[in-house]
Amino acid sequence: MFAAYAAQIGLRQPLEGLELGERPAPAARPGWTRVQVRAASLNHHDLWSLRGVGLGADSLPMILGTDAAGIDEDGREVVVHPVVGLTGHGLAPGEHRSILTEKYQGTFAEQVAVPAWNLVPMPAGLTFAEAACMPTAWLTAYRMLFTKSGVRAGGSVLVQGAGGGVATAAIALGSAAGLRVFATGRDALKRKRAVELGAVEALEPGQRLPHQVDAVIETVGAATWSHSVKSLRPGGTLVISGATSGDRPSHAELTRIFYREITVVGSTVATKDELAGLLSFCATTGVRPVIDTVLPLDRAREGFARMESGEHFGKIVFTV
């Protein structure tokens, strides 16, 4: 079957380790099922994998991609939850949970194999491309906002780094849920699009907000950390799920954190129930993922290059 896979990792130019070509179709395994992939979306996780983060040379070649929507063996339209073994389903004794592409082959292929438990019905009204955006970036944003932040309708939130998959999802979801959403972005066009997406205001990085917020959605890391802490009201919550600019800020703002009793919450693996909740939320409200680019899988290299450049706004999707 045709696939986009990591053949080498840790190269000076990470994209040189990406190969497009034939790979073995997934074999049958007890408790697992195979999905005919119709669409799969790209995440920063895939770039980090090519850089050798979370993926070892002993696992190569590894088909990349954590997100997919497609057709299961019974002909049903499904969305794939990307964490294998979150509740132990489909694992042999001694196996541990992992996200697709760390130990198990990913979704940038004609087929992907996952435990049958990992499949969630795809709601009517969503396209395969839209559904494929949900399991990582949009699900991460959903968990950060509605499980971790504690913010309720009428509350305020700052989303750092408008343009990325998690950030655009957080703006759209937060706005649809009745939150007052502020966003930051380096690019004027991305700030404009953030407002069109539902943000009440989009500011340049580091710019002071009109007022302090109840929560901050942080995925950028070192470059925005100080601003995130300073933007919170006393007792506010900073939810972090990534650090694309680095995980060691020059100013940790520890005094401000303890003096103002700020809560810092990490967020990583969302549940299958949360994925079902996200899909239901989108089906009910009409919110749809922001898709920057749709490409056939055989042009996956272009999608990776666009993400690496940082020029995209929203999700990059590959169709099969």
FENZIRA-V435068 format. One record per residue. N is the residue number from 0. RES is the residue in three letters. PHI is phi in degrees with one decimal (999 if undefined). OMEGA is omega in radians with two decimals (* if undefined). Layout:
n = {N,N}
res = {RES,RES}
phi = {PHI,PHI}
omega = {OMEGA,OMEGA}
This chain:
n = {0,1,2,3,4,5,6,7,8,9,10,11,12,13,14,15,16,17,18,19,20,21,22,23,24,25,26,27,28,29,30,31,32,33,34,35,36,37,38,39,40,41,42,43,44,45,46,47,48,49,50,51,52,53,54,55,56,57,58,59,60,61,62,63,64,65,66,67,68,69,70,71,72,73,74,75,76,77,78,79,80,81,82,83,84,85,86,87,88,89,90,91,92,93,94,95,96,97,98,99,100,101,102,103,104,105,106,107,108,109,110,111,112,113,114,115,116,117,118,119,120,121,122,123,124,125,126,127,128,129,130,131,132,133,134,135,136,137,138,139,140,141,142,143,144,145,146,147,148,149,150,151,152,153,154,155,156,157,158,159,160,161,162,163,164,165,166,167,168,169,170,171,172,173,174,175,176,177,178,179,180,181,182,183,184,185,186,187,188,189,190,191,192,193,194,195,196,197,198,199,200,201,202,203,204,205,206,207,208,209,210,211,212,213,214,215,216,217,218,219,220,221,222,223,224,225,226,227,228,229,230,231,232,233,234,235,236,237,238,239,240,241,242,243,244,245,246,247,248,249,250,251,252,253,254,255,256,257,258,259,260,261,262,263,264,265,266,267,268,269,270,271,272,273,274,275,276,277,278,279,280,281,282,283,284,285,286,287,288,289,290,291,292,293,294,295,296,297,298,299,300,301,302,303,304,305,306,307,308,309,310,311,312,313,314,315,316,317,318,319}
res = {MET,PHE,ALA,ALA,TYR,ALA,ALA,GLN,ILE,GLY,LEU,ARG,GLN,PRO,LEU,GLU,GLY,LEU,GLU,LEU,GLY,GLU,ARG,PRO,ALA,PRO,ALA,ALA,ARG,PRO,GLY,TRP,THR,ARG,VAL,GLN,VAL,ARG,ALA,ALA,SER,LEU,ASN,HIS,HIS,ASP,LEU,TRP,SER,LEU,ARG,GLY,VAL,GLY,LEU,GLY,ALA,ASP,SER,LEU,PRO,MET,ILE,LEU,GLY,THR,ASP,ALA,ALA,GLY,ILE,ASP,GLU,ASP,GLY,ARG,GLU,VAL,VAL,VAL,HIS,PRO,VAL,VAL,GLY,LEU,THR,GLY,HIS,GLY,LEU,ALA,PRO,GLY,GLU,HIS,ARG,SER,ILE,LEU,THR,GLU,LYS,TYR,GLN,GLY,THR,PHE,ALA,GLU,GLN,VAL,ALA,VAL,PRO,ALA,TRP,ASN,LEU,VAL,PRO,MET,PRO,ALA,GLY,LEU,THR,PHE,ALA,GLU,ALA,ALA,CYS,MET,PRO,THR,ALA,TRP,LEU,THR,ALA,TYR,ARG,MET,LEU,PHE,THR,LYS,SER,GLY,VAL,ARG,ALA,GLY,GLY,SER,VAL,LEU,VAL,GLN,GLY,ALA,GLY,GLY,GLY,VAL,ALA,THR,ALA,ALA,ILE,ALA,LEU,GLY,SER,ALA,ALA,GLY,LEU,ARG,VAL,PHE,ALA,THR,GLY,ARG,ASP,ALA,LEU,LYS,ARG,LYS,ARG,ALA,VAL,GLU,LEU,GLY,ALA,VAL,GLU,ALA,LEU,GLU,PRO,GLY,GLN,ARG,LEU,PRO,HIS,GLN,VAL,ASP,ALA,VAL,ILE,GLU,THR,VAL,GLY,ALA,ALA,THR,TRP,SER,HIS,SER,VAL,LYS,SER,LEU,ARG,PRO,GLY,GLY,THR,LEU,VAL,ILE,SER,GLY,ALA,THR,SER,GLY,ASP,ARG,PRO,SER,HIS,ALA,GLU,LEU,THR,ARG,ILE,PHE,TYR,ARG,GLU,ILE,THR,VAL,VAL,GLY,SER,THR,VAL,ALA,THR,LYS,ASP,GLU,LEU,ALA,GLY,LEU,LEU,SER,PHE,CYS,ALA,THR,THR,GLY,VAL,ARG,PRO,VAL,ILE,ASP,THR,VAL,LEU,PRO,LEU,ASP,ARG,ALA,ARG,GLU,GLY,PHE,ALA,ARG,MET,GLU,SER,GLY,GLU,HIS,PHE,GLY,LYS,ILE,VAL,PHE,THR,VAL}
phi = {999,-78.2,-155.1,-110.8,-141.2,-84.6,-95.4,-139.7,-133.2,74.7,-75.5,-58.2,-111.0,-54.1,-67.2,-68.2,-86.3,-87.4,-122.8,-119.7,170.1,-81.1,-135.2,-62.9,-68.0,-64.9,-84.5,-66.5,-148.4,-55.4,83.1,-108.7,-143.4,-110.6,-115.5,-79.0,-73.4,-105.3,-153.5,-144.2,-110.7,-90.1,-130.5,-58.2,-53.6,-69.3,-65.1,-61.7,-60.0,-63.3,-79.7,93.4,-93.6,80.0,-135.5,-96.5,-62.1,-72.1,-96.6,-80.8,-73.8,-123.5,-66.8,-86.6,102.9,-107.4,-113.3,-160.8,-131.6,-175.0,-118.0,-84.3,-67.3,-98.3,83.3,-89.8,-79.9,-137.1,-115.8,-93.8,-78.0,-84.0,-96.3,-90.7,85.8,-59.3,-117.5,90.6,-64.4,82.9,-100.4,-82.2,-54.5,89.8,-79.8,-119.6,-62.8,-162.7,-87.4,-50.2,88.0,-88.3,-125.6,-110.5,-60.4,-92.5,-99.9,-81.5,-160.2,-68.9,-137.9,-138.2,-108.1,-144.6,-57.3,-56.4,-60.7,-76.8,-91.3,-120.5,-58.7,-84.9,-68.3,-64.2,100.0,-96.3,-81.3,-59.9,-62.8,-66.5,-63.7,-68.7,-80.3,-77.3,-67.7,-114.2,-63.6,-69.2,-68.6,-60.8,-62.8,-59.7,-65.8,-60.9,-75.3,-100.5,-105.0,-101.3,-78.5,77.6,-80.3,-114.8,-51.2,94.9,-79.1,-122.4,-146.1,-106.7,-110.1,-84.1,78.0,-54.2,125.2,-70.9,-60.7,-66.6,-64.7,-64.3,-63.6,-64.0,-64.2,-65.9,-67.2,-62.2,-62.6,-66.0,-89.5,86.6,-90.7,-90.7,-103.5,-107.9,-139.8,-123.5,-164.6,-74.7,-102.1,-61.5,-66.0,-67.2,-64.7,-62.4,-69.6,-62.1,-66.9,-61.5,-80.2,135.2,-67.1,-73.8,-160.7,-123.3,-120.1,-70.9,-55.5,84.6,-71.2,-67.6,-78.1,-59.8,-156.4,-71.5,-110.7,-76.6,-151.8,-124.1,-99.8,-116.5,-127.8,-81.4,97.3,-54.1,-66.2,-118.4,-56.5,-60.4,-63.3,-61.5,-63.7,-67.6,-84.1,-88.2,-71.1,-56.6,82.6,-72.7,-124.4,-107.2,-106.7,-123.4,-130.0,-171.0,-150.8,-65.8,-98.4,117.8,-109.2,-130.7,-64.5,-69.8,-125.3,-75.6,59.9,-63.6,-61.5,-64.4,-63.6,-78.2,-68.0,-95.4,52.8,-82.0,-99.1,-108.7,-122.7,-86.4,-140.4,-136.1,-98.2,-89.0,-89.7,-63.8,-62.8,-66.7,-63.9,-62.2,-64.5,-62.7,-61.8,-65.9,-59.7,-68.5,-64.5,-78.1,-87.3,86.3,-66.4,-130.1,-59.5,-82.8,-109.0,-79.5,-148.1,-119.4,-132.4,-67.0,-57.8,-72.1,-112.4,-58.9,-59.1,-64.1,-65.5,-61.1,-64.6,-66.3,-65.1,-61.9,-73.3,78.2,-81.7,-76.4,-131.9,97.7,-91.1,-108.9,-120.3,-108.6,-105.6,-120.7}
omega = {3.13,-3.10,2.99,-2.97,3.06,3.08,3.08,3.12,3.03,3.13,3.10,3.02,-3.00,-3.07,3.08,3.11,-3.14,3.11,3.06,-3.12,-3.05,3.04,3.12,3.04,-3.10,3.13,3.09,3.14,-3.10,3.11,-3.14,3.11,-3.14,-3.13,3.00,-3.03,3.05,3.09,3.11,-3.08,-3.08,3.08,3.06,3.08,-3.12,3.05,3.13,3.10,3.10,3.09,3.10,3.12,3.14,-3.14,-3.12,-3.13,-3.12,3.13,-3.10,-0.11,-3.11,3.02,-3.10,3.12,3.10,-3.00,3.08,2.92,-3.09,-3.05,-3.14,-3.04,3.10,3.10,-3.14,3.05,-3.00,2.99,-3.07,2.95,-2.91,-3.09,-3.13,3.07,-3.13,3.09,3.11,-3.11,3.04,-3.10,3.01,3.10,3.12,3.09,-3.12,-3.13,3.04,3.08,3.09,3.14,3.04,3.12,-3.09,-3.08,-2.99,-2.90,-3.13,-3.06,3.12,3.11,3.00,3.10,3.10,2.99,-3.13,3.13,-3.04,-3.08,3.09,3.12,3.11,-3.10,3.04,3.12,3.07,3.00,3.08,-3.14,3.13,-3.12,-3.13,3.12,-2.92,-2.84,3.13,-3.05,-3.09,3.10,3.07,3.12,3.13,-3.14,-3.13,-3.09,-2.90,3.09,-2.96,-2.96,-3.09,-3.12,3.12,3.13,-3.07,3.10,-3.08,-3.09,3.02,3.07,-3.14,2.98,3.12,3.13,3.12,-3.08,-3.14,-3.10,3.14,3.09,-3.12,3.11,-3.10,-3.12,-3.13,3.12,-3.13,-3.13,3.09,3.08,3.04,-2.98,2.95,-3.14,3.01,3.10,-3.11,-3.01,-3.10,-3.14,3.12,3.07,3.11,-3.13,3.08,3.10,3.09,-3.12,3.09,3.10,3.11,3.09,3.07,-3.02,3.05,3.13,3.11,-3.11,-3.11,3.13,3.07,3.05,3.12,-3.00,3.14,-3.08,3.06,3.04,-2.97,3.04,-3.05,3.09,-2.96,-3.03,-3.06,-3.01,-3.10,3.12,3.13,-3.12,-3.10,-3.09,-3.08,3.00,3.03,-3.11,-3.14,-3.06,3.05,-3.14,-3.09,3.12,-3.13,-3.11,-3.05,3.12,-3.12,-3.06,-3.12,-3.14,-3.14,3.10,-3.10,3.11,-3.09,-3.14,3.14,-3.11,-3.09,-3.10,-3.12,3.07,3.10,3.10,3.07,-3.04,3.02,3.13,-3.10,-2.99,3.09,-3.04,3.05,3.10,3.09,3.08,3.09,3.10,3.10,-3.14,3.11,3.12,-3.12,3.13,-3.08,-3.04,-3.06,3.08,3.12,3.14,3.02,-3.11,-3.13,-3.00,2.99,-3.10,2.97,-3.04,-3.12,3.03,-3.08,-3.13,3.10,3.12,3.09,-3.12,3.13,3.10,-3.13,-3.13,-3.09,-3.09,-3.04,3.02,-3.07,-2.97,3.01,-3.01,3.04,3.09,-3.11,*}
